[in-house]
């Protein structure tokens, strides 16, 4: 099944699953004598609840599901559609109260019933998920703590909602309908067990260890891992993996980083990591031989997915990491196609792979253009930011037909995307990597 057909299949299946509760509501026996707004609010609640349940599938990192789109796109969709699901669920009680204000008494945890209490609990869990996710940085929640609370609140929301639906009993009033919701809840718990227990247990058989931690310019580190007792990992250039650098694969402390090494090498993998937080700030302390576990490869940002007559790579800051994987792989393959790299950095001294790129230019038809925000005295290259003028000066007209890959800070990516579109680059020939996955 090719990617396009696979993508359509999963979208169709998603829509079918989300709308299934509405179809089930219409299957007899159904309650009688109920008004439109009451039925509409219940339908919104069921659809929202099903969407929340599907989120457990999206975050389980099944490569069959994520392959047509890339897991970065899936995770973006997860964030956006989860918000829509929460709004649908919040609309459920709001419509009920507007339709009949006497139902407001159900908000009293001491005056309502257990069905309403479970419903309130589910909504509180969902609100907690939204607040801790949207304001994670403002709340200064560590990544690992946020992941733990996200998981606990998610399970709490689904469990409470299941109790609410079962005890309300309006559309689970016979054995087979009730069984569907029980099986759905069990499947969600099963997905959590898969991601947090079964998958880590499998990873124990594919251990890695730190071969080298090498300091690069620009507060960047090259982390090299070698396989222990297995043949390593095959990946496409530009992909990434979640890394656990601890003694046990069952830890919640894992972080996604792009491969910077060649996809043709199986004796080791290398990642380019810039110091941006607690974990990345301690890389220099990691000793050679430290146990590591990888979950991957993931991602659709790869030249292997988009063959072309040549490539233009545009990056900023740590966004150069997947570009290095592209270039290293092409060099190892003796790829004759022309490549242009336009890389933005604050200063010349902060370009992480400056020396490596000079050597790679001897092995490839590679042209490198640096755009420095603070150029040194006597700098004759590009300065400032990657603007439309910079792109027009450096990208030859024939290169417009090439496939363009873009990765960097969001403001830069937005500006470059607009500039490329104005230059006539076909949007289908532009691939972008959103580096923030959490």
C-alpha positions as CSV (number, residue, x, y, z in Angstrom):
1,X,0.0,0.0,0.0
2,X,1.6,3.3,-1.1
3,X,1.7,6.3,1.2
4,X,-1.2,8.2,-0.4
5,X,-3.6,5.2,-0.2
6,X,-2.4,4.4,3.3
7,X,-3.0,8.0,4.4
8,X,-6.5,8.1,3.0
9,X,-7.2,4.7,4.7
10,X,-6.2,5.9,8.1
11,X,-8.1,9.2,7.8
12,X,-11.3,7.2,6.7
13,X,-10.9,4.8,9.6
14,X,-10.4,7.7,12.0
15,X,-13.6,9.4,10.9
16,X,-15.5,6.1,11.1
17,X,-14.3,5.5,14.7
18,X,-15.1,9.0,15.8
19,X,-18.6,8.9,14.4
20,X,-19.4,5.4,15.5
21,X,-20.9,6.4,18.8
22,X,-23.5,8.6,17.0
23,X,-24.4,5.7,14.8
24,X,-24.8,3.5,17.8
25,X,-27.1,6.0,19.4
26,X,-29.6,5.5,16.6
27,X,-29.6,1.7,16.9
28,X,-32.7,0.5,18.9
29,X,-33.4,0.4,21.7
30,X,-33.1,4.2,22.2
31,X,-34.7,6.4,24.9
32,X,-37.9,8.1,23.8
33,X,-39.4,11.5,24.4
34,X,-36.1,13.4,24.5
35,X,-35.6,16.9,22.9
36,X,-33.2,17.8,20.1
37,X,-30.8,19.8,22.4
38,X,-30.5,16.9,24.9
39,X,-29.7,14.4,22.1
40,X,-27.3,16.9,20.5
41,X,-25.4,17.4,23.7
42,X,-25.1,13.7,24.3
43,X,-23.8,13.2,20.7
44,X,-21.2,15.9,21.3
45,X,-20.1,14.2,24.5
46,X,-19.8,10.8,22.8
47,X,-17.8,12.2,19.8
48,X,-15.5,14.2,22.1
49,X,-14.9,11.2,24.3
50,X,-14.1,9.0,21.3
51,X,-11.7,11.6,20.0
52,X,-9.9,11.6,23.4
53,X,-9.7,7.8,23.3
54,X,-8.2,7.9,19.8
55,X,-5.4,10.1,21.2
56,X,-4.0,7.1,23.0
57,X,-3.5,5.5,19.6
58,X,-1.9,8.6,18.1
59,X,0.7,8.9,20.9
60,X,1.6,5.1,20.9
61,X,4.0,5.7,18.0
62,X,2.8,3.0,15.7
63,X,4.9,3.4,12.6
64,X,2.2,1.9,10.4
65,X,-0.1,4.8,11.4
66,X,2.5,7.6,11.4
67,X,4.4,6.6,8.2
68,X,2.1,8.4,5.7
69,X,2.3,11.7,7.5
70,X,5.3,11.7,9.9
71,X,5.0,11.5,13.6
72,X,5.7,15.3,13.9
73,X,2.5,16.0,11.9
74,X,0.7,13.3,14.0
75,X,1.7,15.0,17.3
76,X,0.7,18.4,16.0
77,X,-2.7,17.0,15.0
78,X,-2.9,15.3,18.5
79,X,-2.5,18.7,20.2
80,X,-5.0,20.5,18.0
81,X,-7.7,17.8,17.8
82,X,-7.4,17.1,21.5
83,X,-8.4,20.7,22.1
84,X,-11.4,20.3,19.8
85,X,-12.4,17.2,21.7
86,X,-12.2,18.9,25.1
87,X,-14.4,21.8,23.7
88,X,-17.0,19.2,22.5
89,X,-17.0,17.5,25.9
90,X,-17.4,20.9,27.7
91,X,-20.3,21.8,25.4
92,X,-22.1,18.6,26.5
93,X,-23.0,19.8,30.0
94,X,-23.2,23.4,29.0
95,X,-26.0,22.6,26.5
96,X,-27.8,20.5,29.1
97,X,-27.8,23.3,31.6
98,X,-29.0,25.9,29.0
99,X,-31.7,23.5,27.9
100,X,-32.9,22.9,31.5
101,X,-31.4,25.1,34.2
102,X,-32.7,22.8,36.9
103,X,-29.9,20.4,35.9
104,X,-27.4,22.8,37.5
105,X,-27.9,21.0,40.8
106,X,-25.9,18.1,39.3
107,X,-22.8,20.3,39.6
108,X,-23.0,19.9,43.4
109,X,-20.9,16.9,44.2
110,X,-23.0,16.3,47.4
111,X,-26.3,16.8,45.7
112,X,-25.9,15.1,42.4
113,X,-25.5,11.4,41.7
114,X,-22.5,9.2,41.0
115,X,-22.9,9.5,37.2
116,X,-22.7,13.3,37.4
117,X,-19.7,13.1,39.9
118,X,-17.8,10.9,37.5
119,X,-18.6,13.3,34.6
120,X,-17.3,16.3,36.6
121,X,-14.2,14.3,37.5
122,X,-13.6,13.6,33.8
123,X,-13.9,17.2,32.9
124,X,-11.6,18.3,35.7
125,X,-9.0,15.8,34.4
126,X,-9.3,17.2,30.9
127,X,-9.0,20.8,32.0
128,X,-5.9,19.8,34.0
129,X,-4.4,18.3,30.8
130,X,-5.1,21.4,28.8
131,X,-3.7,23.8,31.5
132,X,-0.5,21.8,32.1
133,X,0.1,21.4,28.4
134,X,-0.6,24.9,27.2
135,X,1.2,26.5,30.1
136,X,3.9,23.9,30.8
137,X,6.8,26.3,30.3
138,X,5.1,29.1,32.4
139,X,4.4,26.6,35.1
140,X,8.0,25.4,34.9
141,X,7.0,21.8,34.7
142,X,9.9,19.5,33.9
143,X,9.4,17.5,30.7
144,X,9.4,14.2,32.6
145,X,6.9,15.4,35.2
146,X,4.7,16.8,32.5
147,X,4.7,13.5,30.7
148,X,3.7,11.7,33.9
149,X,0.9,14.0,34.7
150,X,-0.3,14.0,31.1
151,X,-0.5,10.2,31.3
152,X,-2.2,10.1,34.7
153,X,-4.7,12.8,33.9
154,X,-5.5,11.1,30.5
155,X,-6.2,7.7,32.1
156,X,-8.2,9.5,34.8
157,X,-10.3,11.3,32.2
158,X,-11.1,8.2,30.2
159,X,-11.8,6.1,33.3
160,X,-14.1,8.7,34.8
161,X,-15.9,9.2,31.5
162,X,-16.4,5.5,31.2
163,X,-18.0,5.4,34.7
164,X,-20.2,8.4,33.7
165,X,-21.4,6.7,30.5
166,X,-22.1,3.4,32.2
167,X,-24.0,4.8,35.2
168,X,-26.0,7.3,33.1
169,X,-27.1,4.3,31.1
170,X,-29.1,6.2,28.5
171,X,-27.3,4.7,25.5
172,X,-25.6,1.7,27.2
173,X,-28.9,0.2,28.2
174,X,-28.3,-3.3,26.9
175,X,-25.4,-5.7,27.1
176,X,-23.9,-5.3,23.7
177,X,-23.8,-1.5,23.8
178,X,-22.3,-1.6,27.3
179,X,-19.7,-4.1,26.2
180,X,-18.5,-1.8,23.4
181,X,-17.6,0.9,25.9
182,X,-16.0,-1.6,28.3
183,X,-13.9,-2.9,25.4
184,X,-13.0,0.6,24.3
185,X,-11.8,1.5,27.8
186,X,-9.8,-1.8,28.1
187,X,-8.2,-1.0,24.7
188,X,-7.0,2.4,26.0
189,X,-5.5,0.8,29.1
190,X,-3.9,-1.8,26.8
191,X,-2.3,0.9,24.7
192,X,-0.8,2.5,27.8
193,X,0.5,-0.9,28.9
194,X,2.0,-1.4,25.4
195,X,3.8,2.0,25.4
196,X,5.0,2.0,29.0
197,X,5.5,-1.7,29.7
198,X,5.6,-4.0,26.7
199,X,7.6,-1.8,24.4
200,X,10.2,-0.9,27.0
201,X,10.5,-4.7,27.9
202,X,11.2,-5.4,24.2
203,X,13.8,-2.6,24.1
204,X,15.9,-4.4,26.7
205,X,16.9,-6.8,23.9
206,X,18.2,-3.9,21.8
207,X,20.5,-2.0,24.1
208,X,22.9,0.7,23.0
209,X,25.8,2.3,24.8
210,X,27.4,5.7,24.6
211,X,30.5,5.5,22.3
212,X,31.4,9.2,22.4
213,X,30.2,12.6,23.6
214,X,32.0,15.2,21.4
215,X,31.7,18.9,22.0
216,X,30.9,21.0,18.9
217,X,30.8,24.8,18.5
218,X,27.6,26.7,19.4
219,X,26.8,24.8,22.7
220,X,26.2,21.7,20.7
221,X,27.2,18.1,21.4
222,X,27.6,15.1,19.1
223,X,26.2,12.0,20.9
224,X,27.4,8.8,19.4
225,X,25.8,5.4,20.3
226,X,26.9,1.9,19.3
227,X,24.7,-1.2,19.3
228,X,25.3,-3.9,21.9
229,X,24.6,-7.4,20.8
230,X,22.5,-6.5,17.7
231,X,23.0,-5.1,14.2
232,X,21.9,-1.6,15.0
233,X,19.1,0.5,13.5
234,X,18.3,1.2,9.9
235,X,16.8,4.7,9.3
236,X,16.2,7.2,6.6
237,X,18.3,10.3,6.6
238,X,16.5,13.1,8.4
239,X,14.6,10.9,10.8
240,X,14.8,11.0,14.6
241,X,14.5,8.8,17.6
242,X,13.6,9.1,21.3
243,X,16.6,8.5,23.5
244,X,16.7,7.1,27.0
245,X,20.1,7.5,28.7
246,X,19.4,5.6,31.9
247,X,19.8,2.1,33.3
248,X,16.3,1.0,32.6
249,X,14.1,1.3,29.4
250,X,11.0,1.8,31.7
251,X,11.9,5.3,32.6
252,X,9.7,8.3,31.5
253,X,12.8,10.3,30.8
254,X,13.3,10.2,27.1
255,X,13.9,12.9,24.5
256,X,13.5,13.1,20.7
257,X,16.6,14.0,18.6
258,X,17.4,13.9,14.9
259,X,20.1,11.7,13.5
260,X,23.0,13.6,12.2
261,X,25.0,10.6,11.0
262,X,24.8,8.8,7.7
263,X,22.0,6.4,7.1
264,X,24.5,4.1,5.4
265,X,26.4,3.5,8.7
266,X,25.1,0.7,10.9
267,X,28.1,0.4,13.3
268,X,26.9,3.5,15.2
269,X,24.3,6.4,15.1
270,X,25.0,10.0,16.0
271,X,22.8,12.8,17.1
272,X,23.4,16.6,17.2
273,X,22.1,18.1,20.4
274,X,22.2,21.7,21.5
275,X,22.1,22.8,25.1
276,X,18.5,24.0,25.6
277,X,17.4,22.5,29.0
278,X,18.1,20.4,32.0
279,X,18.8,17.2,30.0
280,X,20.8,18.7,27.2
281,X,22.8,20.8,29.7
282,X,24.2,17.7,31.3
283,X,25.5,15.9,28.2
284,X,29.1,16.6,29.0
285,X,28.7,14.5,32.2
286,X,27.6,11.4,30.4
287,X,30.3,8.7,30.5
288,X,31.4,6.4,27.7
289,X,29.6,3.1,28.1
290,X,26.5,4.5,29.6
291,X,23.4,2.4,28.7
292,X,21.0,3.8,26.2
293,X,17.7,2.8,24.5
294,X,16.2,4.0,21.3
295,X,12.6,4.3,20.1
296,X,12.7,4.8,16.4
297,X,13.2,5.6,13.7
298,X,10.4,8.1,13.3
299,X,9.6,11.0,11.0
300,X,8.8,11.6,7.4
301,X,11.3,14.4,6.9
302,X,13.7,12.6,4.6
303,X,15.2,12.9,1.1
304,X,14.6,9.2,0.6
305,X,10.8,9.9,0.6
306,X,11.2,12.7,-1.9
307,X,13.6,11.9,-4.8
308,X,14.5,15.0,-6.9
309,X,17.1,16.2,-9.4
310,X,18.7,18.1,-6.6
311,X,18.1,19.7,-3.2
312,X,18.1,23.0,-1.4
313,X,18.5,22.6,2.4
314,X,17.6,25.7,4.6
315,X,18.2,25.5,8.3
316,X,18.7,27.7,11.3
317,X,20.4,26.8,14.6
318,X,20.0,23.2,15.7
319,X,17.8,22.7,12.6
320,X,21.0,21.8,10.8
321,X,21.1,18.4,12.4
322,X,18.8,16.5,10.0
323,X,20.5,18.3,7.1
324,X,23.8,16.8,8.2
325,X,22.2,13.4,8.0
326,X,21.1,14.2,4.5
327,X,24.6,15.4,3.4
328,X,26.5,12.6,5.2
329,X,24.3,10.0,3.6
330,X,24.6,11.5,0.1
331,X,28.4,11.6,0.5
332,X,28.5,7.9,1.6
333,X,26.4,7.0,-1.4
334,X,28.6,9.0,-3.8
335,X,25.4,10.9,-4.8
336,X,26.1,13.2,-7.8
337,X,23.1,15.4,-7.4
338,X,23.6,19.1,-6.7
339,X,22.9,20.3,-3.1
340,X,22.8,23.8,-1.7
341,X,22.8,24.4,2.1
342,X,21.7,27.8,3.4
343,X,22.3,27.9,7.2
344,X,21.5,30.7,9.6
345,X,23.4,31.1,12.8
346,X,24.1,34.0,15.2
347,X,27.8,34.0,14.8
348,X,30.4,32.2,12.7
349,X,31.8,30.6,15.9
350,X,28.5,29.0,16.7
351,X,28.2,27.0,13.5
352,X,28.3,23.4,14.9
353,X,29.4,21.6,11.7
354,X,31.5,24.2,10.0
355,X,34.7,22.0,9.7
356,X,32.7,18.9,8.7
357,X,30.9,20.8,5.9
358,X,34.2,22.0,4.5
359,X,35.4,18.4,4.2
360,X,32.0,17.2,2.8
361,X,32.3,19.8,0.0
362,X,35.2,17.8,-1.3
363,X,33.0,14.7,-1.6
364,X,29.7,16.2,-3.0
365,X,28.4,18.8,-5.4
366,X,27.7,20.9,-2.3
367,X,27.4,24.7,-2.0
368,X,27.2,26.2,1.5
369,X,25.9,29.6,2.3
370,X,26.0,31.0,5.8
371,X,23.7,33.8,7.0
372,X,25.1,35.3,10.2
373,X,23.1,37.5,12.5
374,X,26.3,39.0,14.0
375,X,29.0,38.6,11.3
376,X,32.7,39.2,12.1
377,X,34.6,42.2,10.8
378,X,35.4,41.8,7.2
379,X,32.7,39.2,6.6
380,X,31.8,39.1,2.9
381,X,29.0,36.6,3.1
382,X,25.3,37.0,3.9
383,X,24.3,38.7,7.1
384,X,21.1,39.4,9.1
385,X,18.3,36.9,8.5
386,X,17.2,34.5,5.8
387,X,15.0,36.9,3.8
388,X,13.5,36.7,0.4
389,X,16.4,38.9,-0.9
390,X,19.0,36.4,0.6
391,X,17.2,33.5,-1.1
392,X,16.9,35.2,-4.4
393,X,20.6,36.1,-4.4
394,X,21.8,32.6,-3.7
395,X,19.3,30.1,-5.1
396,X,19.8,29.9,-8.9
397,X,16.7,29.9,-11.1
398,X,17.2,26.3,-12.1
399,X,17.3,25.3,-8.4
400,X,13.7,26.4,-8.0
401,X,12.8,23.0,-9.5
402,X,14.6,21.2,-6.7
403,X,13.1,19.7,-3.6
404,X,13.5,22.2,-0.6
405,X,13.9,21.0,3.0
406,X,13.4,23.6,5.7
407,X,14.1,23.2,9.5
408,X,14.7,25.9,12.1
409,X,13.0,28.2,14.6
410,X,9.3,28.7,13.9
411,X,9.5,32.4,13.0
412,X,12.3,31.7,10.5
413,X,10.4,28.8,9.0
414,X,7.3,31.0,8.5
415,X,9.2,33.8,6.9
416,X,11.2,31.5,4.6
417,X,8.1,29.5,3.6
418,X,6.4,32.8,2.5
419,X,9.5,33.9,0.6
420,X,9.9,30.6,-1.2
421,X,6.2,30.7,-2.3
422,X,6.7,34.2,-3.7
423,X,9.8,32.9,-5.6
424,X,7.6,30.3,-7.3
425,X,8.6,27.2,-5.4
426,X,5.8,24.7,-5.7
427,X,4.4,24.0,-2.2
428,X,4.5,20.3,-3.0
429,X,8.3,20.6,-3.3
430,X,8.7,22.1,0.2
431,X,9.1,19.9,3.2
432,X,9.3,21.3,6.7
433,X,10.3,19.8,10.0
434,X,8.7,21.2,13.1
435,X,11.4,20.5,15.7
436,X,9.3,21.0,18.9
437,X,7.5,17.7,19.6
438,X,6.2,18.5,23.1
